[in-house]
Amino acid sequence: MADFKLAVDENNKATELPLLRICGTVQQNPHMRAFWGATFSFFLAFLGWFALAPLGLEVATSMGRCENQLYPVDTNPKRVAYLKYKNISTTDTYCQYGTVKDSEGTLTDCAEVPSDIANNATASAEEKLKYRPQVLAKCVCTTGTQCNGIIANAGVAAVASTIFVRIALGTLLERFGPVNVQSGLLTFGAIWVALAATIQVPWQYTIIRFFIGCAGATFVTNQFWCSLMFAPNVVGTANATAAGWGNLGGGVTQIFMISVLFNPMVSSGMEADTAWRVSMIIPAILFLICAAAMKLLCWDTPTAKRFDVAVTGKTKKPSMWDYVEVLKDVRVVVMIFQYSACFGTELAMNNQLATHFRTYFQLPAADASALAGAFGLMNLFARSLGGISSDLLFKYVGFRGRIWAQFLALFFEAIFLFCFGLVDNSQPWYVALAVLVCFSLFVQMAEGTSYGIVPFMNKQQLAVVSALVGAGGNLGAVIAGFCFYRPINDPLIPFQVHAGYVMFWALLTPLYYWREHGGMFHGPAVTEEKVEKSQAEEPAGPAADVAV
């Protein structure tokens, strides 16, 4: 047995997760190199994946697609987006004396200035204004505008592309191994993140966000790689921590792109149109540095530089039929959609929150990005908490504990998402933040509890299961974008409807049942002795630990 820096089992998988034990050569410490390689690469992928989200209004301004750019207020004073506009901080409205509606309740114009004010010689010029264009934001991009639609469509494109790439990774990981796949994804992503600086028109914005989204598939490698390196007693914690700290990039980018890059550049005298473009170059450079570091410093498995399918006990070559075989299992299908209800929700929030706080709560860019970033920053501990709770309940209650951890996390996620959808802009922003933090806690715990179960579902098809479940997360974001946030012309109802989607899949948790593990309400159908006997008859290899 090799002289590893970590304690390992008979299959050379680490039975501990000492986060700071990073010393030693790659032969001595492949486990923690893989852990940090998986974590940092996914973190940077998230940073670049959503880098354009907090810059959405700046990009829209550069493309000339704000409502007040397309329809100048002096020649189009009756645009609905203007008629219903209200400055939250000053309470000033565009229509100084109210609005006029037609018989169907549609806004048609501002109410006329009352005659006693119009004829009052002492009334100020501002008091005699029917319209107050000075109240409008620099870029009006509220719900129902073309600007808002462009941003929403690009957000859906950014998560849609990852579905296909994540599914493909089930086979690609088996053929090329985690290091090659992860390095390739970051290199490809770097090209498109850099090209974002050239955006001029909406179709370019959508296409570039689509291709940047391919970097989001790094999550599948993240989970597969950690599952190859860590033993069953800590695999839930390792998977949850690596993915959680990787997802942290989604929160950091909300703050990093605005407060660290864009705002300082503008303050130094750079034009806003140039500043956001220069800002996009930084993540691209970080992508390339990380890809090179992984290629040079990491191994795929504890004892081999490159992965071989025999490690998972698989005797057949990878094929597309593997996906069909895996999808025959209803438990895998439920997990795919439950992951769409947690990770898909996080992706949807990464796309929505910065713009929601800027347009609905009318907060400055830095403040809005900070609040949106708070959602993602919960990944610092929340997803790990989900993995730890799954492992802990597994230790004391058995596999039933993992299932209950999954259900409770999804259930409370739905509750707090619905509550967030009830917070309107008549309430202070910190009310929305308080609910958002609770909501974020359970979203990311649910992601952690999901990957406390995934490694146990099908030991020989671990790569395919990881790929399909990971793709399910992006599928959830696409469903949310197309079915909830894009078509519903209201700033709050989409969050409430989305909560119903999460609750539906949470209530299907009782469908999880394994003869050897039991289910949510039932114990195992076979004794421990029979399970051990059946395992002894299975192909030998490190992957035998994945499903026990």
NORBELCOR-V834649 format. One line per field, one symbol per residue. phi: phi as a letter, one per 30 degrees, with the letter a starting at -180 (. if undefined). psi: psi as a letter, one per 40 degrees, with the letter a starting at -180 (. if undefined). burial: + if it has 24 or more other C-alpha atoms within 12 Angstrom, else -. A space follows every 50 residues. Layout:
BEGIN
phi = ???
psi = ???
burial = ???
END
This chain:
BEGIN
phi = .ddddcdbcdciddcbbdecdcdjddddbdddddedddddddedddedec ddddcedddddddicdedcdbeddcbdcdeedecdbdddcidcdddcjbc cddciddbaddddeddddcddddddddcddcbdddddebdbdejddeddd ddddddddcdddeddddddedddddciedddddddddddddddddedceb beddedddddddeedddedddeddddddcbdedbdddddddddddddeed dddddedcdccdddddddjddeddddddedddedddedddedddedcbcd bebbdbdbdddcidccdeaddedddddddddddddedddddcddddddde dcdeddddcdchddeddddddddedddddebddddddddddddddccjde ddddddddddddeddddddddcdcddcdddddddddddddededdddddd ddcedcdaddcedddedddeddddedddedddccdddddadceedddddd dddedddceeddabedcibdcbdddbddddddddddddedkededdcb
psi = higieihiaeeehheiggdegeiiidddfdddddddddddddddddddde dedeedddddddefeideddghddegeehddddehhhddeeiidhdfaih iadeehhdiiiihiddddehdeiidddehdigdediidhhfiheiddddd ddddddddeddddddddddddddddeidddddddddddddddddedeehd iddddddddddddddeeedddddddddddiiddedddddddddddddddd ddddddddddcddddddeeiiddddddddeddddddddddddddddeiid ideidiihdddeeheiiiidddddddeehdddddddddddecdddddddd ddddddddddefiiddddddddddddeeedddddddddddddddddeadd ddddddddddddddddddddeehieeiidedddddddddddddddddddd eeddeedgddfddddddddddddddddddddddddddhgieddddddddd ddddddeedeehhhdedaadeiiieiidddddddddeihiidededf.
burial = ---++++++-+++++++--------+++++++++++++++++++++++++ +++++++++++++++++++---+---++++++++++++----+++++++- --------++--+--------------++++++-++++++++++++++++ ++++++++++++++++++++++++-+++++++++++++++++++++++++ -+-+++++++++++++++++++++++++++++++++++++++++++++++ +++++++++-+++--------+++++++++++++++++-++-+++-++++ ++++-+++++++++---+---++--++---++++++++++++++++++++ ++++++++++++++++++++++++++++++++++++++++++++---+++ +++++++++++++++++++++++++---+--++-++++++++++++++++ ++++++++++++++++++++++++++++++++++++----++++++++++ +++-++++++++++-+++++--------------------++++++++
END
